[in-house]
């Protein structure tokens, strides 16, 4: 099985989620965003390298 990694700029992600959520992003919010990205059709058949 092929693997993929998500590399995030924490400051950018937190800022964008704060704009979307109208509140400070929590670790759970960031984890949910990573899960949403992992569901993208281009990643079908791939597994996350690390969590």
N, CA, C and O atoms as a GROMACS GRO file, in nm:
protein
  204
    1UNK      N    1   0.085  -0.118   0.000
    1UNK     CA    2   0.000   0.000   0.000
    1UNK      C    3   0.090   0.125   0.000
    1UNK      O    4   0.190   0.130   0.071
    2UNK      N    5   0.053   0.221  -0.079
    2UNK     CA    6   0.127   0.347  -0.084
    2UNK      C    7   0.094   0.432   0.038
    2UNK      O    8  -0.017   0.424   0.092
    3UNK      N    9   0.188   0.511   0.080
    3UNK     CA   10   0.169   0.597   0.197
    3UNK      C   11   0.179   0.743   0.157
    3UNK      O   12   0.238   0.778   0.055
    4UNK      N   13   0.120   0.829   0.240
    4UNK     CA   14   0.131   0.972   0.219
    4UNK      C   15   0.154   1.039   0.354
    4UNK      O   16   0.124   0.982   0.459
    5UNK      N   17   0.207   1.159   0.349
    5UNK     CA   18   0.232   1.238   0.469
    5UNK      C   19   0.165   1.374   0.453
    5UNK      O   20   0.157   1.428   0.343
    6UNK      N   21   0.117   1.428   0.563
    6UNK     CA   22   0.062   1.563   0.565
    6UNK      C   23   0.161   1.653   0.637
    6UNK      O   24   0.192   1.631   0.754
    7UNK      N   25   0.210   1.752   0.568
    7UNK     CA   26   0.300   1.850   0.629
    7UNK      C   27   0.225   1.982   0.637
    7UNK      O   28   0.183   2.036   0.534
    8UNK      N   29   0.209   2.033   0.757
    8UNK     CA   30   0.128   2.152   0.778
    8UNK      C   31   0.210   2.264   0.839
    8UNK      O   32   0.297   2.240   0.922
    9UNK      N   33   0.183   2.385   0.797
    9UNK     CA   34   0.234   2.505   0.862
    9UNK      C   35   0.133   2.537   0.972
    9UNK      O   36   0.024   2.586   0.943
   10UNK      N   37   0.169   2.510   1.096
   10UNK     CA   38   0.076   2.523   1.207
   10UNK      C   39   0.013   2.660   1.220
   10UNK      O   40  -0.107   2.671   1.245
   11UNK      N   41   0.092   2.766   1.202
   11UNK     CA   42   0.038   2.901   1.212
   11UNK      C   43  -0.064   2.930   1.104
   11UNK      O   44  -0.169   2.989   1.131
   12UNK      N   45  -0.035   2.887   0.983
   12UNK     CA   46  -0.127   2.909   0.871
   12UNK      C   47  -0.257   2.832   0.893
   12UNK      O   48  -0.366   2.887   0.877
   13UNK      N   49  -0.245   2.705   0.930
   13UNK     CA   50  -0.364   2.622   0.952
   13UNK      C   51  -0.450   2.679   1.064
   13UNK      O   52  -0.572   2.690   1.051
   14UNK      N   53  -0.387   2.716   1.174
   14UNK     CA   54  -0.462   2.771   1.287
   14UNK      C   55  -0.534   2.899   1.247
   14UNK      O   56  -0.650   2.920   1.285
   15UNK      N   57  -0.467   2.984   1.170
   15UNK     CA   58  -0.528   3.111   1.127
   15UNK      C   59  -0.647   3.086   1.034
   15UNK      O   60  -0.752   3.147   1.050
   16UNK      N   61  -0.631   2.996   0.939
   16UNK     CA   62  -0.740   2.967   0.845
   16UNK      C   63  -0.859   2.902   0.915
   16UNK      O   64  -0.974   2.936   0.886
   17UNK      N   65  -0.831   2.810   1.007
   17UNK     CA   66  -0.942   2.748   1.080
   17UNK      C   67  -1.010   2.849   1.170
   17UNK      O   68  -1.132   2.845   1.186
   18UNK      N   69  -0.935   2.939   1.229
   18UNK     CA   70  -0.995   3.043   1.312
   18UNK      C   71  -1.090   3.129   1.231
   18UNK      O   72  -1.198   3.165   1.279
   19UNK      N   73  -1.053   3.162   1.108
   19UNK     CA   74  -1.140   3.240   1.021
   19UNK      C   75  -1.267   3.161   0.987
   19UNK      O   76  -1.376   3.217   0.986
   20UNK      N   77  -1.251   3.033   0.960
   20UNK     CA   78  -1.365   2.950   0.923
   20UNK      C   79  -1.458   2.924   1.041
   20UNK      O   80  -1.580   2.923   1.026
   21UNK      N   81  -1.401   2.902   1.159
   21UNK     CA   82  -1.479   2.863   1.276
   21UNK      C   83  -1.523   2.980   1.363
   21UNK      O   84  -1.608   2.964   1.451
   22UNK      N   85  -1.467   3.097   1.340
   22UNK     CA   86  -1.494   3.217   1.420
   22UNK      C   87  -1.458   3.197   1.567
   22UNK      O   88  -1.522   3.251   1.657
   23UNK      N   89  -1.354   3.118   1.589
   23UNK     CA   90  -1.299   3.096   1.723
   23UNK      C   91  -1.160   3.036   1.706
   23UNK      O   92  -1.122   2.995   1.596
   24UNK      N   93  -1.086   3.030   1.814
   24UNK     CA   94  -0.952   2.970   1.808
   24UNK      C   95  -0.965   2.820   1.778
   24UNK      O   96  -1.051   2.752   1.833
   25UNK      N   97  -0.878   2.772   1.692
   25UNK     CA   98  -0.879   2.631   1.656
   25UNK      C   99  -0.820   2.548   1.770
   25UNK      O  100  -0.724   2.589   1.835
   26UNK      N  101  -0.878   2.432   1.793
   26UNK     CA  102  -0.828   2.339   1.893
   26UNK      C  103  -0.752   2.227   1.821
   26UNK      O  104  -0.756   2.216   1.699
   27UNK      N  105  -0.684   2.145   1.899
   27UNK     CA  106  -0.614   2.030   1.842
   27UNK      C  107  -0.714   1.938   1.772
   27UNK      O  108  -0.682   1.880   1.667
   28UNK      N  109  -0.832   1.924   1.828
   28UNK     CA  110  -0.936   1.840   1.766
   28UNK      C  111  -0.979   1.897   1.631
   28UNK      O  112  -1.006   1.821   1.538
   29UNK      N  113  -0.985   2.030   1.620
   29UNK     CA  114  -1.021   2.093   1.493
   29UNK      C  115  -0.915   2.063   1.387
   29UNK      O  116  -0.948   2.032   1.272
   30UNK      N  117  -0.789   2.071   1.426
   30UNK     CA  118  -0.680   2.044   1.332
   30UNK      C  119  -0.679   1.897   1.293
   30UNK      O  120  -0.655   1.864   1.177
   31UNK      N  121  -0.704   1.809   1.388
   31UNK     CA  122  -0.712   1.666   1.359
   31UNK      C  123  -0.827   1.637   1.262
   31UNK      O  124  -0.812   1.556   1.170
   32UNK      N  125  -0.939   1.703   1.281
   32UNK     CA  126  -1.054   1.686   1.190
   32UNK      C  127  -1.019   1.734   1.049
   32UNK      O  128  -1.060   1.673   0.951
   33UNK      N  129  -0.947   1.843   1.040
   33UNK     CA  130  -0.905   1.895   0.909
   33UNK      C  131  -0.812   1.796   0.839
   33UNK      O  132  -0.823   1.775   0.719
   34UNK      N  133  -0.722   1.736   0.915
   34UNK     CA  134  -0.632   1.635   0.857
   34UNK      C  135  -0.712   1.515   0.807
   34UNK      O  136  -0.683   1.461   0.701
   35UNK      N  137  -0.812   1.474   0.883
   35UNK     CA  138  -0.897   1.362   0.841
   35UNK      C  139  -0.974   1.399   0.714
   35UNK      O  140  -0.991   1.315   0.626
   36UNK      N  141  -1.020   1.524   0.705
   36UNK     CA  142  -1.091   1.568   0.586
   36UNK      C  143  -0.999   1.562   0.463
   36UNK      O  144  -1.040   1.517   0.357
   37UNK      N  145  -0.877   1.608   0.479
   37UNK     CA  146  -0.780   1.605   0.369
   37UNK      C  147  -0.751   1.461   0.329
   37UNK      O  148  -0.742   1.431   0.210
   38UNK      N  149  -0.736   1.373   0.426
   38UNK     CA  150  -0.705   1.232   0.398
   38UNK      C  151  -0.816   1.162   0.320
   38UNK      O  152  -0.791   1.060   0.257
   39UNK      N  153  -0.938   1.216   0.324
   39UNK     CA  154  -1.050   1.156   0.251
   39UNK      C  155  -1.056   1.200   0.104
   39UNK      O  156  -1.145   1.156   0.031
   40UNK      N  157  -0.963   1.283   0.062
   40UNK     CA  158  -0.962   1.332  -0.077
   40UNK      C  159  -0.950   1.212  -0.172
   40UNK      O  160  -0.873   1.120  -0.146
   41UNK      N  161  -1.024   1.214  -0.282
   41UNK     CA  162  -1.021   1.101  -0.377
   41UNK      C  163  -0.880   1.068  -0.429
   41UNK      O  164  -0.853   0.952  -0.459
   42UNK      N  165  -0.793   1.165  -0.440
   42UNK     CA  166  -0.658   1.138  -0.490
   42UNK      C  167  -0.578   1.050  -0.393
   42UNK      O  168  -0.477   0.991  -0.431
   43UNK      N  169  -0.624   1.041  -0.270
   43UNK     CA  170  -0.552   0.961  -0.168
   43UNK      C  171  -0.617   0.825  -0.144
   43UNK      O  172  -0.577   0.753  -0.052
   44UNK      N  173  -0.716   0.790  -0.225
   44UNK     CA  174  -0.780   0.660  -0.212
   44UNK      C  175  -0.677   0.550  -0.231
   44UNK      O  176  -0.598   0.554  -0.325
   45UNK      N  177  -0.676   0.455  -0.142
   45UNK     CA  178  -0.580   0.343  -0.152
   45UNK      C  179  -0.447   0.374  -0.088
   45UNK      O  180  -0.356   0.292  -0.095
   46UNK      N  181  -0.434   0.490  -0.027
   46UNK     CA  182  -0.310   0.528   0.042
   46UNK      C  183  -0.335   0.529   0.191
   46UNK      O  184  -0.448   0.545   0.235
   47UNK      N  185  -0.230   0.512   0.269
   47UNK     CA  186  -0.243   0.521   0.414
   47UNK      C  187  -0.151   0.630   0.466
   47UNK      O  188  -0.045   0.657   0.410
   48UNK      N  189  -0.194   0.691   0.574
   48UNK     CA  190  -0.117   0.798   0.636
   48UNK      C  191   0.012   0.739   0.693
   48UNK      O  192   0.008   0.639   0.765
   49UNK      N  193   0.124   0.802   0.662
   49UNK     CA  194   0.254   0.752   0.706
   49UNK      C  195   0.265   0.752   0.857
   49UNK      O  196   0.305   0.651   0.916
   50UNK      N  197   0.231   0.863   0.921
   50UNK     CA  198   0.237   0.873   1.067
   50UNK      C  199   0.116   0.948   1.116
   50UNK      O  200   0.052   1.021   1.041
   51UNK      N  201   0.086   0.928   1.241
   51UNK     CA  202  -0.024   1.001   1.302
   51UNK      C  203   0.021   1.053   1.435
   51UNK      O  204  -0.056   1.119   1.505
   0.00000   0.00000   0.00000
